[in-house]
Amino acid sequence: MADLAKGYESERTMFRPSRTNYPGSRFGPKTRYDLPQRHKAYGNADEIEAILFSGTSLQPQVWGTAAGESTGVISSGLSNSGNSGQTSGGGESTPRVLSTAGRSLLSQTADQTLAELPLINERNDVHGVLVLGGKGCGKTSFVFSLLASLNGAYPGLQNKEMMQKKKEMPAYGQSYELPSERDVHFLSGTTTPMRIMLTDTLPCGTKKGEEQPLSASVSPNSTQHYNAIPSWMRITLRSGNLPHYAVLFLIDATATPLWEDHQRCRELARLLSVLKHSQYTVVLGVTKLYQVREDRLKQAAYGVEHGKEVGKDPRSSYEGFVSRYIDKVSASIQAKTMENGWSFSKDDEAQVFPLPGVTIFDVPTWSSVLDYQAWAARRGTPELPNFKYANSQLIRLINALCKRSNPE
């Protein structure tokens, strides 16, 4: 026993922290096998550490539950016995996959970095739509207007949950669920009713310091074309907890037109090309066209010359003004794409993009309850836009987004 104690004491003092105990020192370890072993607790720590550190994003772990209670352990997707998704007690468990973003929700900075995203179950009945646009384009107003069109009432102050969501904007978007399931069309021709989730995001564009980057300097024709999507957008699209299959980009009609803002038009064309090549359903919407035309009518009444330019000439009807503006936006994006040698599809015979009435729409929105009520009083007016026209445009837009472009 004395020899054992002496040997233990000599081994312990050999690794005693001191100035002379460093690699290469004659007082330190002699070989690399004498170095002390460090062990990181992956599966034998508490539940929080197991969720954060067990598994990888490529092979996520399954959080098993039995009889409505958490088992407190993290089990892999395939157990040693070959049964998947079962607890140690033998009861069936509902799979809950936590990806990298899901595990990050448990971190101390979750409130500042990630949105509160729902975990999907094995049914995979969620169709996510990412809403993008520049600063002041009306993304949140669009989401609230769509909810008002489907519910028959604009979300007011009495809906505290919606008002709280409206005030906050997490780094990776704010999610809103539509009140009822809608049919989602697949490439195979099948139709499946699914829950529709809209993710409102931070403004993106070419204004540094005010907007998130719109795209990265990677060619859409490259084999690494997906890297043209900026990192913040990739994280939101591939979060795992909320699968996004469609992207809606809103264009502000009150901002500088795309055919005059060449940098923004080029960045937008690059982003749309990459999203189409990545098999996302992409739809464009133009907001605030009614406001722009009203301003142009006032300018024309005061004798301001417009030279019949698109966006400045109010035309004789709202339909004519909107049609010219949307056609000009579509032509600008197509011209910028051809100018840089990009494309929106690998197939040369694919449908033209964007196509008015199919992949690009006029999107009237309401900014408040009073605005919604004022439009609701204009139901049967002979001149557009009226309440019926605004509702029909919103429904046409959401139907265009309820499609899967990927072959799965």
ZILIN-V781031 format. One record per residue. RES is the residue in one letter. PHI is phi in degrees with one decimal (NA if undefined). OMEGA is omega as a letter, one per 20 degrees, with the letter a starting at -180 (none if undefined). Layout:
BEGIN
<<RES PHI OMEGA> <RES PHI OMEGA>>
END
This chain:
BEGIN
<<M NA r> <A -63.7 r> <D -65.9 r> <L -65.3 r> <A -65.0 r> <K -66.2 r> <G -65.7 r> <Y -65.4 a> <E -66.2 r> <S -68.1 r> <E -67.5 a> <R -69.4 a> <T -72.0 r> <M -65.3 a> <F -102.4 r> <R -67.8 a> <P -60.1 r> <S -160.4 r> <R -68.0 a> <T -87.8 a> <N -92.5 r> <Y -142.1 a> <P -57.1 a> <G 98.1 r> <S -76.3 r> <R -72.8 r> <F -92.9 a> <G -91.0 a> <P -63.2 a> <K -88.2 a> <T -129.3 a> <R -71.1 r> <Y -78.5 r> <D -87.0 a> <L -69.4 r> <P -64.5 a> <Q -89.2 r> <R -110.5 a> <H -123.3 r> <K -97.8 a> <A -76.7 r> <Y -100.8 a> <G -105.9 a> <N -107.0 r> <A -103.0 a> <D -77.2 a> <E -65.6 a> <I -63.3 r> <E -65.1 r> <A -65.8 a> <I -69.3 a> <L -76.5 a> <F -116.0 a> <S -82.3 r> <G 79.7 r> <T -131.2 r> <S -68.9 r> <L -79.7 r> <Q -129.3 a> <P -67.5 a> <Q -96.5 a> <V -105.0 a> <W -92.7 a> <G -83.1 r> <T -132.9 r> <A -139.3 r> <A 56.3 r> <G 80.2 a> <E -120.7 r> <S -73.7 r> <T -80.0 r> <G 82.8 r> <V -128.3 r> <I -111.3 a> <S -108.1 a> <S -73.0 a> <G -62.2 r> <L -121.8 r> <S -81.0 a> <N -66.3 a> <S -81.9 r> <G 94.8 r> <N -88.0 a> <S -103.9 r> <G 73.8 r> <Q -113.4 r> <T -85.1 a> <S -66.9 a> <G -80.3 r> <G 94.4 a> <G -79.6 r> <E -71.7 r> <S -122.4 r> <T -90.2 a> <P -64.6 r> <R -134.0 a> <V -89.0 r> <L -107.6 r> <S -85.0 r> <T -60.9 r> <A -66.4 r> <G -66.4 r> <R -69.5 r> <S -68.5 r> <L -63.8 a> <L -87.3 a> <S -78.5 a> <Q -69.5 a> <T -101.4 a> <A -63.4 a> <D -64.4 a> <Q -92.9 a> <T -112.4 a> <L -123.2 r> <A -79.5 r> <E -83.7 a> <L -99.1 r> <P -76.4 r> <L -79.0 a> <I -89.2 r> <N -100.6 a> <E -69.3 r> <R -69.9 a> <N 53.7 a> <D -101.6 a> <V -114.1 r> <H -115.9 a> <G -90.3 r> <V -123.7 r> <L -92.5 a> <V -102.3 a> <L -116.8 r> <G 166.1 a> <G -77.3 a> <K -67.9 r> <G 78.9 a> <C -79.0 r> <G 95.9 r> <K -65.2 a> <T -66.5 r> <S -62.9 r> <F -63.5 a> <V -61.2 r> <F -67.2 r> <S -67.0 r> <L -65.3 r> <L -63.3 r> <A -66.0 r> <S -65.5 a> <L -82.4 a> <N -90.0 a> <G 83.9 r> <A -154.5 r> <Y -77.4 r> <P -58.6 a> <G -107.8 a> <L -66.6 a> <Q -69.5 r> <N -89.4 a> <K -66.2 a> <E -64.2 r> <M -68.6 r> <M -66.3 r> <Q -68.1 r> <K -64.3 a> <K -66.0 a> <K -78.8 a> <E -103.6 r> <M -142.3 r> <P -62.0 a> <A -61.8 a> <Y -112.7 r> <G 97.8 r> <Q -114.8 a> <S -99.3 r> <Y -131.4 r> <E -104.5 r> <L -70.1 a> <P -65.5 a> <S -141.9 r> <E -70.6 r> <R -131.6 a> <D -73.4 r> <V -109.4 a> <H -95.3 r> <F -103.6 r> <L -63.3 a> <S -71.7 a> <G 99.8 r> <T -80.4 r> <T -129.5 a> <T -131.2 r> <P -70.4 a> <M -139.6 r> <R -77.4 a> <I -107.5 r> <M -116.4 r> <L -100.8 r> <T -112.9 r> <D -77.8 a> <T -126.7 r> <L -67.6 r> <P -62.7 r> <C -130.0 a> <G 176.9 a> <T -108.4 r> <K -88.5 a> <K -69.3 a> <G 90.4 r> <E -111.0 a> <E -132.1 r> <Q -70.2 r> <P -61.9 a> <L -83.2 r> <S -161.3 r> <A -102.6 a> <S -82.7 r> <V -126.6 a> <S -70.0 r> <P -63.0 r> <N -84.4 a> <S -73.8 r> <T -68.0 r> <Q -102.5 a> <H -63.3 a> <Y -64.5 r> <N -71.0 r> <A -70.1 r> <I -78.2 a> <P -60.7 a> <S -61.0 a> <W -63.6 r> <M -75.5 r> <R -63.9 r> <I -62.9 a> <T -69.1 a> <L -68.6 a> <R -109.5 a> <S -65.0 r> <G 92.8 r> <N -74.2 r> <L -129.4 a> <P -72.5 r> <H -102.2 r> <Y -117.6 a> <A -135.6 r> <V -130.7 r> <L -112.6 r> <F -112.4 a> <L -97.2 a> <I -109.5 a> <D -83.6 a> <A -73.5 r> <T -81.8 r> <A -81.1 r> <T -60.9 a> <P -58.0 a> <L -62.2 a> <W -73.4 r> <E -109.4 r> <D -97.6 a> <H -68.4 a> <Q -65.5 a> <R -66.4 r> <C -63.7 a> <R -67.5 r> <E -64.9 r> <L -66.6 r> <A -61.9 r> <R -63.2 a> <L -63.0 a> <L -63.8 r> <S -63.4 r> <V -66.4 r> <L -63.4 r> <K -67.2 r> <H -65.9 r> <S -86.2 r> <Q 66.6 r> <Y -90.9 r> <T -78.9 a> <V -116.1 r> <V -133.0 r> <L -109.5 r> <G -137.0 r> <V -108.6 a> <T -104.8 r> <K 65.6 r> <L -68.4 r> <Y -64.1 r> <Q -64.6 a> <V -64.5 a> <R -66.4 r> <E -60.9 r> <D -66.0 r> <R -68.7 r> <L -65.4 r> <K -66.5 r> <Q -65.2 r> <A -66.7 r> <A -67.3 r> <Y -89.6 r> <G 86.8 r> <V -75.5 a> <E -77.3 r> <H -114.5 r> <G 62.4 a> <K 58.9 r> <E -76.6 r> <V -66.7 a> <G 90.9 r> <K -112.9 r> <D -83.3 a> <P -70.5 a> <R 62.5 a> <S -88.2 a> <S -146.0 r> <Y -66.1 a> <E -62.4 r> <G -66.2 r> <F -64.9 a> <V -66.4 a> <S -62.2 r> <R -64.7 a> <Y -65.9 a> <I -66.6 r> <D -62.6 a> <K -68.7 r> <V -62.4 a> <S -62.4 a> <A -65.4 r> <S -65.9 a> <I -66.8 r> <Q -64.7 r> <A -66.9 r> <K -67.1 r> <T -66.8 r> <M -68.1 r> <E -61.7 a> <N -97.0 r> <G 74.8 r> <W -95.6 r> <S -151.1 r> <F -101.1 a> <S -157.3 r> <K -75.8 r> <D -94.0 a> <D -66.6 a> <E -93.9 a> <A -69.4 a> <Q -64.3 r> <V -63.9 r> <F -134.6 i> <P -80.1 a> <L -115.5 a> <P -57.4 a> <G 81.8 r> <V -121.5 r> <T -124.9 r> <I -144.3 a> <F -135.9 r> <D -79.9 a> <V -120.7 r> <P -72.1 a> <T -132.1 r> <W -117.0 a> <S -95.8 a> <S -160.0 r> <V -64.7 r> <L -65.2 r> <D -63.7 r> <Y -63.8 r> <Q -66.6 r> <A -64.8 r> <W -70.3 a> <A -63.8 r> <A -77.7 a> <R -107.3 a> <R -90.2 a> <G -114.2 a> <T -70.9 r> <P -69.2 a> <E -102.2 r> <L -84.8 j> <P -88.5 r> <N -126.3 a> <F -63.7 r> <K -65.4 r> <Y -64.0 a> <A -62.2 r> <N -65.3 a> <S -65.5 r> <Q -67.1 r> <L -65.3 r> <I -69.1 r> <R -63.1 a> <L -67.4 a> <I -68.5 r> <N -67.0 r> <A -67.7 r> <L -81.7 a> <C -84.9 r> <K -138.4 r> <R -106.8 r> <S -91.5 r> <N -85.2 a> <P -75.5 a> <E -72.3 none>>
END
